[in-house]
Amino acid sequence: QVQLVESGGGLVQPGGSLRLSCAASGSIFSFNTMAWYRQAPGKERELVAVITILGSPIYTDSVKGRFTISRDNAKNTLFLQMNSLKPEDTAVYYCNKYGTPGDLDYWGQGTQVTVSS
């Protein structure tokens, strides 16, 4: 059974930090490049960060230097450390295997991140 459970979101002031977690089932986590995505109100879901099975990260330009993606392969858990948060980072954040969002069949409930003063 596919399972993706995101957590760690919340309300934070600009410049603040949050650490997101994603508990995934082994069927989707093992042997897959994993990713974080986000969807802001009225916008399409977009790719934020990617991490290979060996831990090599890739970031979209807007989060480079501020976000860090990591994974614990023993616990099937994905993380996203978000620092220097900006209002434009406000979105629902989702984890999933890497791919085109419209082609991925299953999504978790996501976790809301709101950056506001």
Secondary structure as UniProt FT lines:
FT   STRAND          4..7
FT   STRAND          10..12
FT   TURN            14..15
FT   STRAND          18..24
FT   HELIX           26..29
FT   TURN            30..31
FT   STRAND          34..39
FT   TURN            41..42
FT   STRAND          46..51
FT   TURN            53..54
FT   STRAND          57..59
FT   HELIX           61..63
FT   TURN            64..66
FT   STRAND          67..72
FT   TURN            73..76
FT   STRAND          77..82
FT   HELIX           87..89
FT   STRAND          91..97
FT   HELIX           101..103
FT   STRAND          111..115
//
